[in-house]
Amino acid sequence: MTYLTVKQISSRLSVSVPTIWRWARDSGSNFPRPIKLGQNCTRWRLADIEAWEASRQEVAQ
């Protein structure tokens, strides 16, 4: 299983780091929730991000 940092996701989606955090905490957003792997280690599963991207493409069409 591959995990991504917030910086990797922001680069992948071409948005700022604060935008990723805003999407993650917005209960109305369908953006994947992060996973705490340790006290100072928060990551997202690559598969969750890819599924979110696919759902966004479906909405756009």
C-alpha distance matrix in Angstrom:
0.0 3.8 6.7 10.2 13.6 16.6 18.3 15.6 15.8 19.6 19.9 17.9 20.1 23.2 24.0 24.7 22.7 25.1 24.6 20.9 21.9 24.7 22.6 20.2 23.3 25.3 25.5 26.8 23.9 21.1 18.8 15.5 15.9 14.2 12.6 14.7 13.0 16.5 20.0 19.5 15.8 14.7 11.6 10.5 7.3 7.7 8.2 10.8 12.5 12.8 14.3 16.6 17.7 18.6 20.5 22.3 23.4 24.7 26.7 28.1 29.5
3.8 0.0 3.8 6.8 10.3 13.4 14.7 12.0 12.5 16.2 16.3 14.5 17.0 19.9 20.8 21.4 19.5 22.2 21.8 18.2 19.5 22.5 20.6 18.5 21.8 23.9 24.6 25.9 22.7 20.2 17.4 14.5 15.0 13.0 12.0 14.0 12.6 15.9 19.1 17.9 14.1 12.9 9.5 8.5 6.0 5.6 7.8 10.1 10.7 11.4 13.7 15.4 16.0 17.5 19.6 20.9 21.9 23.8 25.6 26.6 28.3
6.7 3.8 0.0 3.8 6.9 10.0 11.8 9.6 10.0 13.6 14.3 13.1 15.3 18.0 18.3 18.6 16.2 18.8 18.7 15.1 16.0 19.2 17.7 15.4 18.6 21.0 22.0 23.5 20.4 18.4 15.3 12.4 12.4 9.8 9.2 11.0 10.0 13.2 16.0 14.6 10.8 9.3 5.8 5.4 4.6 5.5 8.6 9.6 9.7 11.6 13.8 14.6 15.5 17.7 19.4 20.2 21.8 23.8 25.1 26.1 28.2
10.2 6.8 3.8 0.0 3.8 6.6 8.0 5.9 6.5 9.9 10.7 10.0 12.2 14.5 14.8 14.9 12.7 15.6 15.6 12.1 13.5 16.8 15.5 13.8 17.1 19.4 21.0 22.4 19.1 17.6 14.0 11.9 12.1 9.5 10.1 11.9 11.6 14.3 16.3 14.2 10.7 8.8 5.4 5.2 6.3 6.2 9.9 10.2 8.9 11.2 13.9 13.8 14.3 17.1 18.7 18.8 20.5 23.0 23.9 24.4 26.9
13.6 10.3 6.9 3.8 0.0 3.8 5.3 5.1 6.3 8.6 10.0 10.6 12.4 13.9 13.5 12.7 10.0 12.9 13.6 10.5 11.3 14.9 14.5 12.8 15.8 18.4 20.5 22.1 19.1 18.3 14.5 12.8 12.4 9.4 10.3 11.2 11.3 13.1 14.4 11.7 8.7 7.1 5.1 6.6 9.2 9.7 13.3 12.9 11.3 14.1 16.6 15.8 16.2 19.5 20.7 20.3 22.3 25.0 25.4 25.8 28.6
16.6 13.4 10.0 6.6 3.8 0.0 3.8 5.5 5.1 6.1 8.6 9.8 10.5 11.7 10.5 9.3 6.4 9.2 9.9 7.0 8.0 11.5 11.5 10.3 13.2 15.6 18.2 19.6 16.6 16.5 12.7 11.8 11.4 9.1 11.2 12.2 13.4 14.9 15.4 12.5 10.4 8.0 6.9 7.7 10.9 11.4 14.7 13.4 11.2 14.4 16.6 15.0 15.4 18.9 19.7 18.8 21.1 23.8 23.7 24.0 27.1
18.3 14.7 11.8 8.0 5.3 3.8 0.0 3.8 5.4 5.1 6.2 8.5 10.0 10.1 9.6 8.3 6.3 10.0 10.9 8.9 10.6 13.8 14.0 13.6 16.4 18.6 21.4 22.5 19.4 19.3 15.5 15.1 15.1 12.9 14.8 15.5 16.2 17.4 17.9 14.5 12.6 11.1 10.0 10.8 13.5 13.1 16.6 15.9 13.2 15.8 18.6 17.0 16.6 20.2 21.5 20.1 21.9 25.0 25.0 24.8 27.8
15.6 12.0 9.6 5.9 5.1 5.5 3.8 0.0 3.8 5.5 5.2 6.1 8.7 9.7 10.4 10.5 9.2 12.9 12.9 10.5 12.8 15.8 15.1 14.6 17.9 19.8 22.3 23.1 19.6 18.9 15.2 14.4 15.2 13.1 14.8 16.1 16.4 18.2 19.4 16.4 13.8 12.1 9.8 9.8 11.5 10.3 13.8 13.8 11.0 13.0 16.2 15.2 14.4 17.8 19.6 18.5 19.9 23.1 23.6 23.3 26.0
15.8 12.5 10.0 6.5 6.3 5.1 5.4 3.8 0.0 3.8 5.3 4.9 6.1 8.2 8.4 9.2 8.2 11.3 10.4 7.6 10.5 13.0 11.8 11.6 15.2 16.6 19.0 19.6 16.0 15.3 11.6 11.3 12.5 11.2 13.7 15.7 16.7 18.9 20.0 17.3 14.7 12.1 9.6 8.4 10.3 9.1 12.2 11.4 8.2 10.5 13.3 11.8 11.2 14.8 16.2 15.0 16.7 19.8 20.1 20.0 22.8
19.6 16.2 13.6 9.9 8.6 6.1 5.1 5.5 3.8 0.0 3.8 5.5 5.3 5.6 5.0 5.5 5.5 8.9 8.0 6.5 9.7 11.8 11.3 12.1 15.2 16.4 19.3 19.6 16.2 16.3 12.7 13.4 14.5 13.4 16.3 17.9 19.2 20.9 21.4 18.5 16.4 14.0 12.3 11.6 13.9 12.8 15.7 14.6 11.2 13.4 16.0 13.8 12.9 16.6 17.7 15.8 17.5 20.8 20.5 19.9 23.1
19.9 16.3 14.3 10.7 10.0 8.6 6.2 5.2 5.3 3.8 0.0 3.8 5.5 5.0 6.7 7.8 8.6 12.2 11.5 10.3 13.5 15.6 14.9 15.7 18.9 20.1 22.9 23.0 19.5 19.2 15.7 16.2 17.6 16.4 18.8 20.4 21.2 22.9 23.7 20.6 18.4 16.4 14.3 13.7 15.3 13.5 16.5 16.2 12.6 14.0 17.1 15.5 13.7 17.2 19.0 17.0 18.0 21.6 21.8 20.7 23.5
17.9 14.5 13.1 10.0 10.6 9.8 8.5 6.1 4.9 5.5 3.8 0.0 3.8 5.7 8.1 10.3 11.0 14.2 12.7 11.0 14.5 16.3 14.8 15.5 19.1 19.9 22.2 22.0 18.3 17.4 14.2 14.6 16.6 15.8 18.2 20.5 21.2 23.5 24.7 22.0 19.2 16.9 14.2 12.6 13.4 11.0 13.6 13.5 9.9 10.6 13.8 12.6 10.5 13.7 15.9 14.2 14.9 18.4 19.0 18.1 20.6
20.1 17.0 15.3 12.2 12.4 10.5 10.0 8.7 6.1 5.3 5.5 3.8 0.0 3.8 5.6 8.7 10.1 12.6 10.3 9.2 13.0 14.0 12.2 13.8 17.2 17.3 19.8 19.2 15.6 15.1 12.1 13.5 15.8 15.7 18.7 21.1 22.5 24.7 25.7 23.0 20.6 17.8 15.3 13.4 14.6 12.6 14.6 13.6 9.8 10.8 13.3 11.2 9.0 12.6 14.0 11.7 12.8 16.3 16.3 15.3 18.2
23.2 19.9 18.0 14.5 13.9 11.7 10.1 9.7 8.2 5.6 5.0 5.7 3.8 0.0 3.8 7.0 9.5 12.0 10.1 10.2 13.8 14.7 13.7 15.7 18.7 18.9 21.8 21.2 17.8 17.9 15.0 16.7 18.6 18.3 21.3 23.3 24.6 26.5 27.0 24.1 22.0 19.6 17.6 16.3 17.9 16.0 18.2 17.3 13.6 14.6 17.1 14.8 12.6 16.0 17.3 14.5 15.5 19.1 18.7 17.2 20.2
24.0 20.8 18.3 14.8 13.5 10.5 9.6 10.4 8.4 5.0 6.7 8.1 5.6 3.8 0.0 3.8 6.7 8.5 6.5 7.4 10.7 11.2 10.9 13.1 15.7 15.9 19.1 18.7 15.5 16.4 13.5 15.4 16.8 16.7 20.0 21.8 23.6 25.1 25.2 22.3 20.7 18.1 16.7 15.7 17.9 16.7 19.0 17.4 13.9 15.8 17.8 14.9 13.5 17.2 17.7 14.9 16.6 19.9 18.9 17.8 21.2
24.7 21.4 18.6 14.9 12.7 9.3 8.3 10.5 9.2 5.5 7.8 10.3 8.7 7.0 3.8 0.0 3.8 5.5 5.2 6.7 9.1 10.0 10.9 12.7 14.8 15.6 19.1 19.3 16.5 17.8 14.7 16.2 16.8 16.2 19.3 20.5 22.4 23.4 23.1 20.0 18.9 16.6 16.0 15.8 18.6 18.0 20.7 18.9 15.7 18.1 20.1 17.3 16.5 20.2 20.6 18.0 20.1 23.2 22.1 21.2 24.7
22.7 19.5 16.2 12.7 10.0 6.4 6.3 9.2 8.2 5.5 8.6 11.0 10.1 9.5 6.7 3.8 0.0 3.8 5.4 5.2 6.5 8.7 10.0 10.8 12.8 14.4 17.8 18.8 16.1 17.2 13.8 14.6 14.5 13.3 16.2 17.0 18.9 19.7 19.3 16.2 15.3 13.1 12.9 13.3 16.5 16.6 19.4 17.6 14.8 17.8 19.7 17.1 17.0 20.8 21.0 19.0 21.5 24.4 23.4 23.1 26.6
25.1 22.2 18.8 15.6 12.9 9.2 10.0 12.9 11.3 8.9 12.2 14.2 12.6 12.0 8.5 5.5 3.8 0.0 3.8 5.4 5.1 6.1 8.6 9.8 10.7 12.1 15.8 16.8 14.7 16.6 13.7 15.0 14.5 13.9 17.0 17.7 20.2 20.7 19.7 17.0 16.7 14.3 14.7 15.1 18.5 19.1 21.5 19.1 16.7 19.8 21.2 18.1 18.5 22.2 21.8 19.7 22.5 25.1 23.6 23.5 27.2
24.6 21.8 18.7 15.6 13.6 9.9 10.9 12.9 10.4 8.0 11.5 12.7 10.3 10.1 6.5 5.2 5.4 3.8 0.0 3.8 5.4 5.0 6.1 8.5 10.0 10.4 14.0 14.3 11.9 13.7 11.1 13.2 13.5 13.7 17.3 18.7 21.3 22.4 21.9 19.5 18.5 15.6 15.3 14.6 17.7 17.8 19.8 17.2 14.6 17.5 18.6 15.3 15.4 19.1 18.5 16.1 19.0 21.5 19.9 19.8 23.5
20.9 18.2 15.1 12.1 10.5 7.0 8.9 10.5 7.6 6.5 10.3 11.0 9.2 10.2 7.4 6.7 5.2 5.4 3.8 0.0 3.8 5.5 5.2 6.1 8.8 10.0 13.1 13.9 11.0 12.0 8.7 10.0 10.2 10.2 13.7 15.4 17.9 19.4 19.3 17.0 15.6 12.4 11.7 10.8 13.9 14.3 16.4 13.8 11.4 14.6 15.8 12.8 13.4 17.0 16.7 15.0 17.9 20.4 19.3 19.6 23.1
21.9 19.5 16.0 13.5 11.3 8.0 10.6 12.8 10.5 9.7 13.5 14.5 13.0 13.8 10.7 9.1 6.5 5.1 5.4 3.8 0.0 3.8 5.5 5.0 6.3 8.6 11.8 13.5 11.3 12.8 9.9 10.6 9.6 9.3 12.6 13.7 16.6 17.5 16.9 14.9 14.1 11.1 11.5 11.4 15.0 16.2 18.2 15.4 13.7 17.3 18.0 15.1 16.4 19.9 19.2 17.9 21.1 23.2 21.9 22.6 26.1
24.7 22.5 19.2 16.8 14.9 11.5 13.8 15.8 13.0 11.8 15.6 16.3 14.0 14.7 11.2 10.0 8.7 6.1 5.0 5.5 3.8 0.0 3.8 5.4 5.4 6.0 9.8 10.9 9.3 11.7 9.7 11.6 11.0 11.8 15.4 16.7 19.9 20.8 20.1 18.4 17.7 14.6 14.9 14.3 17.5 18.6 20.1 16.9 15.3 18.6 18.8 15.5 16.8 20.1 18.8 17.1 20.5 22.3 20.5 21.2 24.9
22.6 20.6 17.7 15.5 14.5 11.5 14.0 15.1 11.8 11.3 14.9 14.8 12.2 13.7 10.9 10.9 10.0 8.6 6.1 5.2 5.5 3.8 0.0 3.8 5.6 5.2 8.3 8.8 6.2 8.1 6.0 8.5 8.9 10.6 14.4 16.5 19.6 21.2 21.1 19.6 18.3 14.7 14.2 12.7 15.3 16.2 17.2 13.9 12.2 15.4 15.3 11.8 13.4 16.5 15.0 13.5 17.1 18.7 17.0 18.0 21.6
20.2 18.5 15.4 13.8 12.8 10.3 13.6 14.6 11.6 12.1 15.7 15.5 13.8 15.7 13.1 12.7 10.8 9.8 8.5 6.1 5.0 5.4 3.8 0.0 3.8 5.7 7.9 9.7 7.4 8.4 5.9 6.5 5.6 7.1 10.8 12.9 16.1 17.8 17.8 16.7 15.2 11.6 11.4 10.1 13.0 14.6 15.7 12.3 11.5 15.1 14.9 12.0 14.2 17.2 15.9 15.3 18.8 20.3 19.0 20.5 23.8
23.3 21.8 18.6 17.1 15.8 13.2 16.4 17.9 15.2 15.2 18.9 19.1 17.2 18.7 15.7 14.8 12.8 10.7 10.0 8.8 6.3 5.4 5.6 3.8 0.0 3.8 6.1 8.8 8.1 10.1 8.8 9.6 7.8 9.4 12.5 13.9 17.5 18.6 17.9 17.3 16.6 13.3 13.9 13.3 16.2 18.2 19.1 15.6 15.2 18.7 18.2 15.2 17.7 20.4 18.7 18.1 21.7 22.9 21.2 22.8 26.2
25.3 23.9 21.0 19.4 18.4 15.6 18.6 19.8 16.6 16.4 20.1 19.9 17.3 18.9 15.9 15.6 14.4 12.1 10.4 10.0 8.6 6.0 5.2 5.7 3.8 0.0 3.8 5.4 5.4 8.4 8.3 10.3 9.7 12.2 15.5 17.3 20.9 22.3 21.7 21.0 20.2 16.8 16.9 15.6 18.1 19.7 20.1 16.4 15.8 19.0 18.0 14.7 17.0 19.5 17.3 16.4 20.1 20.9 18.8 20.5 23.9
25.5 24.6 22.0 21.0 20.5 18.2 21.4 22.3 19.0 19.3 22.9 22.2 19.8 21.8 19.1 19.1 17.8 15.8 14.0 13.1 11.8 9.8 8.3 7.9 6.1 3.8 0.0 3.8 5.5 7.7 9.0 10.5 9.8 13.0 15.8 17.9 21.5 23.0 22.8 22.6 21.7 18.2 18.2 16.6 18.6 20.5 20.3 16.4 16.6 19.5 17.9 15.0 17.8 19.7 17.0 16.9 20.7 20.8 18.7 21.1 24.2
26.8 25.9 23.5 22.4 22.1 19.6 22.5 23.1 19.6 19.6 23.0 22.0 19.2 21.2 18.7 19.3 18.8 16.8 14.3 13.9 13.5 10.9 8.8 9.7 8.8 5.4 3.8 0.0 3.8 6.6 8.9 11.4 12.0 15.4 18.5 20.9 24.4 26.2 26.1 25.7 24.5 20.9 20.4 18.3 19.9 21.2 20.7 16.9 16.7 19.1 17.2 14.0 16.6 18.1 15.1 14.6 18.3 18.2 15.7 18.1 21.1
23.9 22.7 20.4 19.1 19.1 16.6 19.4 19.6 16.0 16.2 19.5 18.3 15.6 17.8 15.5 16.5 16.1 14.7 11.9 11.0 11.3 9.3 6.2 7.4 8.1 5.4 5.5 3.8 0.0 3.8 5.4 8.5 9.8 13.1 16.5 19.2 22.4 24.5 24.8 24.0 22.4 18.6 17.7 15.3 16.9 17.8 17.5 13.8 13.2 15.6 14.0 10.6 13.0 14.9 12.2 11.5 15.3 15.8 13.6 15.7 18.9
21.1 20.2 18.4 17.6 18.3 16.5 19.3 18.9 15.3 16.3 19.2 17.4 15.1 17.9 16.4 17.8 17.2 16.6 13.7 12.0 12.8 11.7 8.1 8.4 10.1 8.4 7.7 6.6 3.8 0.0 3.8 6.3 8.6 12.1 15.2 18.4 21.3 23.8 24.7 24.0 21.9 18.1 16.6 13.6 14.5 15.2 14.3 10.7 10.6 12.7 10.6 7.6 10.6 12.1 9.4 9.7 13.4 13.5 12.2 14.7 17.5
18.8 17.4 15.3 14.0 14.5 12.7 15.5 15.2 11.6 12.7 15.7 14.2 12.1 15.0 13.5 14.7 13.8 13.7 11.1 8.7 9.9 9.7 6.0 5.9 8.8 8.3 9.0 8.9 5.4 3.8 0.0 3.8 6.5 9.3 12.7 15.9 18.6 21.1 22.0 21.0 18.8 15.0 13.2 10.4 11.7 12.4 12.3 8.7 7.9 10.7 9.7 6.5 9.2 11.7 10.1 9.9 13.5 14.6 13.7 15.5 18.6
15.5 14.5 12.4 11.9 12.8 11.8 15.1 14.4 11.3 13.4 16.2 14.6 13.5 16.7 15.4 16.2 14.6 15.0 13.2 10.0 10.6 11.6 8.5 6.5 9.6 10.3 10.5 11.4 8.5 6.3 3.8 0.0 3.8 6.5 9.4 12.8 15.3 18.2 19.4 18.7 16.2 12.5 10.5 7.5 8.5 10.0 9.9 6.2 6.7 9.9 9.0 7.1 10.3 12.5 11.5 12.3 15.5 16.5 16.3 18.3 21.0
15.9 15.0 12.4 12.1 12.4 11.4 15.1 15.2 12.5 14.5 17.6 16.6 15.8 18.6 16.8 16.8 14.5 14.5 13.5 10.2 9.6 11.0 8.9 5.6 7.8 9.7 9.8 12.0 9.8 8.6 6.5 3.8 0.0 3.8 6.7 9.8 12.8 15.2 16.2 15.9 13.7 10.0 9.1 7.2 9.2 11.7 12.2 8.7 9.6 13.1 12.5 10.9 13.9 16.2 15.2 15.9 19.2 20.2 19.8 21.9 24.7
14.2 13.0 9.8 9.5 9.4 9.1 12.9 13.1 11.2 13.4 16.4 15.8 15.7 18.3 16.7 16.2 13.3 13.9 13.7 10.2 9.3 11.8 10.6 7.1 9.4 12.2 13.0 15.4 13.1 12.1 9.3 6.5 3.8 0.0 3.8 6.6 9.4 11.8 13.0 12.4 10.0 6.3 5.5 4.8 7.8 10.7 12.2 9.6 10.1 13.8 14.1 12.9 15.4 18.0 17.7 18.2 21.2 22.7 22.6 24.3 27.1
12.6 12.0 9.2 10.1 10.3 11.2 14.8 14.8 13.7 16.3 18.8 18.2 18.7 21.3 20.0 19.3 16.2 17.0 17.3 13.7 12.6 15.4 14.4 10.8 12.5 15.5 15.8 18.5 16.5 15.2 12.7 9.4 6.7 3.8 0.0 3.8 6.1 9.0 10.9 11.1 8.4 5.6 5.3 5.9 7.8 11.4 12.7 10.9 12.3 15.6 15.9 15.5 18.1 20.3 20.3 21.2 24.0 25.3 25.6 27.4 30.0
14.7 14.0 11.0 11.9 11.2 12.2 15.5 16.1 15.7 17.9 20.4 20.5 21.1 23.3 21.8 20.5 17.0 17.7 18.7 15.4 13.7 16.7 16.5 12.9 13.9 17.3 17.9 20.9 19.2 18.4 15.9 12.8 9.8 6.6 3.8 0.0 3.8 5.5 7.2 7.9 5.9 4.5 6.5 8.8 11.0 14.4 16.1 14.6 15.7 19.0 19.6 19.1 21.5 24.0 24.0 24.7 27.6 29.0 29.1 30.8 33.5
13.0 12.6 10.0 11.6 11.3 13.4 16.2 16.4 16.7 19.2 21.2 21.2 22.5 24.6 23.6 22.4 18.9 20.2 21.3 17.9 16.6 19.9 19.6 16.1 17.5 20.9 21.5 24.4 22.4 21.3 18.6 15.3 12.8 9.4 6.1 3.8 0.0 3.8 7.2 7.9 5.3 5.9 7.1 9.8 11.2 14.5 16.4 15.7 16.9 19.8 20.8 20.8 23.0 25.3 25.8 26.7 29.2 30.8 31.3 32.8 35.4
16.5 15.9 13.2 14.3 13.1 14.9 17.4 18.2 18.9 20.9 22.9 23.5 24.7 26.5 25.1 23.4 19.7 20.7 22.4 19.4 17.5 20.8 21.2 17.8 18.6 22.3 23.0 26.2 24.5 23.8 21.1 18.2 15.2 11.8 9.0 5.5 3.8 0.0 3.8 5.5 4.8 7.1 9.7 12.9 14.8 17.9 20.0 19.2 20.1 23.2 24.3 24.0 26.1 28.6 29.0 29.7 32.3 34.0 34.2 35.7 38.5
20.0 19.1 16.0 16.3 14.4 15.4 17.9 19.4 20.0 21.4 23.7 24.7 25.7 27.0 25.2 23.1 19.3 19.7 21.9 19.3 16.9 20.1 21.1 17.8 17.9 21.7 22.8 26.1 24.8 24.7 22.0 19.4 16.2 13.0 10.9 7.2 7.2 3.8 0.0 3.8 5.8 8.1 11.6 14.9 17.4 20.5 22.7 21.5 22.1 25.4 26.4 25.7 27.8 30.6 30.6 31.0 33.9 35.6 35.5 36.9 39.9
19.5 17.9 14.6 14.2 11.7 12.5 14.5 16.4 17.3 18.5 20.6 22.0 23.0 24.1 22.3 20.0 16.2 17.0 19.5 17.0 14.9 18.4 19.6 16.7 17.3 21.0 22.6 25.7 24.0 24.0 21.0 18.7 15.9 12.4 11.1 7.9 7.9 5.5 3.8 0.0 3.8 6.6 10.0 13.7 16.5 19.1 21.8 20.7 20.7 24.0 25.5 24.5 26.2 29.2 29.5 29.5 32.2 34.3 34.2 35.2 38.3
15.8 14.1 10.8 10.7 8.7 10.4 12.6 13.8 14.7 16.4 18.4 19.2 20.6 22.0 20.7 18.9 15.3 16.7 18.5 15.6 14.1 17.7 18.3 15.2 16.6 20.2 21.7 24.5 22.4 21.9 18.8 16.2 13.7 10.0 8.4 5.9 5.3 4.8 5.8 3.8 0.0 3.8 6.6 10.3 12.9 15.5 18.2 17.4 17.4 20.6 22.2 21.6 23.2 26.1 26.7 26.8 29.4 31.4 31.6 32.7 35.6
14.7 12.9 9.3 8.8 7.1 8.0 11.1 12.1 12.1 14.0 16.4 16.9 17.8 19.6 18.1 16.6 13.1 14.3 15.6 12.4 11.1 14.6 14.7 11.6 13.3 16.8 18.2 20.9 18.6 18.1 15.0 12.5 10.0 6.3 5.6 4.5 5.9 7.1 8.1 6.6 3.8 0.0 3.8 7.2 10.2 13.0 15.5 14.2 14.2 17.6 18.9 18.0 19.8 22.7 23.1 23.2 25.9 27.9 27.9 29.1 32.0
11.6 9.5 5.8 5.4 5.1 6.9 10.0 9.8 9.6 12.3 14.3 14.2 15.3 17.6 16.7 16.0 12.9 14.7 15.3 11.7 11.5 14.9 14.2 11.4 13.9 16.9 18.2 20.4 17.7 16.6 13.2 10.5 9.1 5.5 5.3 6.5 7.1 9.7 11.6 10.0 6.6 3.8 0.0 3.8 6.7 9.2 11.9 10.9 10.9 14.1 15.6 15.1 16.7 19.5 20.2 20.6 23.0 25.0 25.4 26.5 29.2
10.5 8.5 5.4 5.2 6.6 7.7 10.8 9.8 8.4 11.6 13.7 12.6 13.4 16.3 15.7 15.8 13.3 15.1 14.6 10.8 11.4 14.3 12.7 10.1 13.3 15.6 16.6 18.3 15.3 13.6 10.4 7.5 7.2 4.8 5.9 8.8 9.8 12.9 14.9 13.7 10.3 7.2 3.8 0.0 3.8 6.3 8.6 7.2 7.2 10.5 11.9 11.5 13.2 15.8 16.5 17.1 19.5 21.4 21.9 23.2 25.8
7.3 6.0 4.6 6.3 9.2 10.9 13.5 11.5 10.3 13.9 15.3 13.4 14.6 17.9 17.9 18.6 16.5 18.5 17.7 13.9 15.0 17.5 15.3 13.0 16.2 18.1 18.6 19.9 16.9 14.5 11.7 8.5 9.2 7.8 7.8 11.0 11.2 14.8 17.4 16.5 12.9 10.2 6.7 3.8 0.0 3.8 5.4 5.3 6.5 8.8 10.0 10.9 12.6 14.5 15.6 16.9 18.8 20.4 21.6 23.0 25.1
7.7 5.6 5.5 6.2 9.7 11.4 13.1 10.3 9.1 12.8 13.5 11.0 12.6 16.0 16.7 18.0 16.6 19.1 17.8 14.3 16.2 18.6 16.2 14.6 18.2 19.7 20.5 21.2 17.8 15.2 12.4 10.0 11.7 10.7 11.4 14.4 14.5 17.9 20.5 19.1 15.5 13.0 9.2 6.3 3.8 0.0 3.8 5.4 5.1 6.1 8.6 9.8 10.5 12.3 14.3 15.3 16.6 18.5 20.1 21.1 23.0
8.2 7.8 8.6 9.9 13.3 14.7 16.6 13.8 12.2 15.7 16.5 13.6 14.6 18.2 19.0 20.7 19.4 21.5 19.8 16.4 18.2 20.1 17.2 15.7 19.1 20.1 20.3 20.7 17.5 14.3 12.3 9.9 12.2 12.2 12.7 16.1 16.4 20.0 22.7 21.8 18.2 15.5 11.9 8.6 5.4 3.8 0.0 3.8 5.5 5.1 6.1 8.6 9.8 10.5 12.3 14.2 15.3 16.6 18.5 20.0 21.5
10.8 10.1 9.6 10.2 12.9 13.4 15.9 13.8 11.4 14.6 16.2 13.5 13.6 17.3 17.4 18.9 17.6 19.1 17.2 13.8 15.4 16.9 13.9 12.3 15.6 16.4 16.4 16.9 13.8 10.7 8.7 6.2 8.7 9.6 10.9 14.6 15.7 19.2 21.5 20.7 17.4 14.2 10.9 7.2 5.3 5.4 3.8 0.0 3.8 5.5 5.1 6.2 8.7 9.9 10.6 12.4 14.4 15.5 16.7 18.5 20.4
12.5 10.7 9.7 8.9 11.3 11.2 13.2 11.0 8.2 11.2 12.6 9.9 9.8 13.6 13.9 15.7 14.8 16.7 14.6 11.4 13.7 15.3 12.2 11.5 15.2 15.8 16.6 16.7 13.2 10.6 7.9 6.7 9.6 10.1 12.3 15.7 16.9 20.1 22.1 20.7 17.4 14.2 10.9 7.2 6.5 5.1 5.5 3.8 0.0 3.8 5.4 5.0 6.2 8.6 9.9 10.5 12.4 14.4 15.4 16.6 18.8
12.8 11.4 11.6 11.2 14.1 14.4 15.8 13.0 10.5 13.4 14.0 10.6 10.8 14.6 15.8 18.1 17.8 19.8 17.5 14.6 17.3 18.6 15.4 15.1 18.7 19.0 19.5 19.1 15.6 12.7 10.7 9.9 13.1 13.8 15.6 19.0 19.8 23.2 25.4 24.0 20.6 17.6 14.1 10.5 8.8 6.1 5.1 5.5 3.8 0.0 3.8 5.4 5.0 6.2 8.7 9.9 10.6 12.5 14.4 15.4 16.9
14.3 13.7 13.8 13.9 16.6 16.6 18.6 16.2 13.3 16.0 17.1 13.8 13.3 17.1 17.8 20.1 19.7 21.2 18.6 15.8 18.0 18.8 15.3 14.9 18.2 18.0 17.9 17.2 14.0 10.6 9.7 9.0 12.5 14.1 15.9 19.6 20.8 24.3 26.4 25.5 22.2 18.9 15.6 11.9 10.0 8.6 6.1 5.1 5.4 3.8 0.0 3.8 5.4 5.1 6.2 8.7 9.9 10.7 12.5 14.4 15.7
16.6 15.4 14.6 13.8 15.8 15.0 17.0 15.2 11.8 13.8 15.5 12.6 11.2 14.8 14.9 17.3 17.1 18.1 15.3 12.8 15.1 15.5 11.8 12.0 15.2 14.7 15.0 14.0 10.6 7.6 6.5 7.1 10.9 12.9 15.5 19.1 20.8 24.0 25.7 24.5 21.6 18.0 15.1 11.5 10.9 9.8 8.6 6.2 5.0 5.4 3.8 0.0 3.8 5.4 5.1 6.2 8.7 10.0 10.7 12.4 14.6
17.7 16.0 15.5 14.3 16.2 15.4 16.6 14.4 11.2 12.9 13.7 10.5 9.0 12.6 13.5 16.5 17.0 18.5 15.4 13.4 16.4 16.8 13.4 14.2 17.7 17.0 17.8 16.6 13.0 10.6 9.2 10.3 13.9 15.4 18.1 21.5 23.0 26.1 27.8 26.2 23.2 19.8 16.7 13.2 12.6 10.5 9.8 8.7 6.2 5.0 5.4 3.8 0.0 3.8 5.5 5.1 6.3 8.8 10.0 10.6 12.7
18.6 17.5 17.7 17.1 19.5 18.9 20.2 17.8 14.8 16.6 17.2 13.7 12.6 16.0 17.2 20.2 20.8 22.2 19.1 17.0 19.9 20.1 16.5 17.2 20.4 19.5 19.7 18.1 14.9 12.1 11.7 12.5 16.2 18.0 20.3 24.0 25.3 28.6 30.6 29.2 26.1 22.7 19.5 15.8 14.5 12.3 10.5 9.9 8.6 6.2 5.1 5.4 3.8 0.0 3.8 5.4 5.1 6.4 8.8 9.9 11.0
20.5 19.6 19.4 18.7 20.7 19.7 21.5 19.6 16.2 17.7 19.0 15.9 14.0 17.3 17.7 20.6 21.0 21.8 18.5 16.7 19.2 18.8 15.0 15.9 18.7 17.3 17.0 15.1 12.2 9.4 10.1 11.5 15.2 17.7 20.3 24.0 25.8 29.0 30.6 29.5 26.7 23.1 20.2 16.5 15.6 14.3 12.3 10.6 9.9 8.7 6.2 5.1 5.5 3.8 0.0 3.8 5.4 5.1 6.4 8.7 10.2
22.3 20.9 20.2 18.8 20.3 18.8 20.1 18.5 15.0 15.8 17.0 14.2 11.7 14.5 14.9 18.0 19.0 19.7 16.1 15.0 17.9 17.1 13.5 15.3 18.1 16.4 16.9 14.6 11.5 9.7 9.9 12.3 15.9 18.2 21.2 24.7 26.7 29.7 31.0 29.5 26.8 23.2 20.6 17.1 16.9 15.3 14.2 12.4 10.5 9.9 8.7 6.2 5.1 5.4 3.8 0.0 3.8 5.4 5.1 6.2 8.9
23.4 21.9 21.8 20.5 22.3 21.1 21.9 19.9 16.7 17.5 18.0 14.9 12.8 15.5 16.6 20.1 21.5 22.5 19.0 17.9 21.1 20.5 17.1 18.8 21.7 20.1 20.7 18.3 15.3 13.4 13.5 15.5 19.2 21.2 24.0 27.6 29.2 32.3 33.9 32.2 29.4 25.9 23.0 19.5 18.8 16.6 15.3 14.4 12.4 10.6 9.9 8.7 6.3 5.1 5.4 3.8 0.0 3.8 5.4 5.1 6.5
24.7 23.8 23.8 23.0 25.0 23.8 25.0 23.1 19.8 20.8 21.6 18.4 16.3 19.1 19.9 23.2 24.4 25.1 21.5 20.4 23.2 22.3 18.7 20.3 22.9 20.9 20.8 18.2 15.8 13.5 14.6 16.5 20.2 22.7 25.3 29.0 30.8 34.0 35.6 34.3 31.4 27.9 25.0 21.4 20.4 18.5 16.6 15.5 14.4 12.5 10.7 10.0 8.8 6.4 5.1 5.4 3.8 0.0 3.8 5.4 5.4
26.7 25.6 25.1 23.9 25.4 23.7 25.0 23.6 20.1 20.5 21.8 19.0 16.3 18.7 18.9 22.1 23.4 23.6 19.9 19.3 21.9 20.5 17.0 19.0 21.2 18.8 18.7 15.7 13.6 12.2 13.7 16.3 19.8 22.6 25.6 29.1 31.3 34.2 35.5 34.2 31.6 27.9 25.4 21.9 21.6 20.1 18.5 16.7 15.4 14.4 12.5 10.7 10.0 8.8 6.4 5.1 5.4 3.8 0.0 3.8 5.5
28.1 26.6 26.1 24.4 25.8 24.0 24.8 23.3 20.0 19.9 20.7 18.1 15.3 17.2 17.8 21.2 23.1 23.5 19.8 19.6 22.6 21.2 18.0 20.5 22.8 20.5 21.1 18.1 15.7 14.7 15.5 18.3 21.9 24.3 27.4 30.8 32.8 35.7 36.9 35.2 32.7 29.1 26.5 23.2 23.0 21.1 20.0 18.5 16.6 15.4 14.4 12.4 10.6 9.9 8.7 6.2 5.1 5.4 3.8 0.0 3.8
29.5 28.3 28.2 26.9 28.6 27.1 27.8 26.0 22.8 23.1 23.5 20.6 18.2 20.2 21.2 24.7 26.6 27.2 23.5 23.1 26.1 24.9 21.6 23.8 26.2 23.9 24.2 21.1 18.9 17.5 18.6 21.0 24.7 27.1 30.0 33.5 35.4 38.5 39.9 38.3 35.6 32.0 29.2 25.8 25.1 23.0 21.5 20.4 18.8 16.9 15.7 14.6 12.7 11.0 10.2 8.9 6.5 5.4 5.5 3.8 0.0
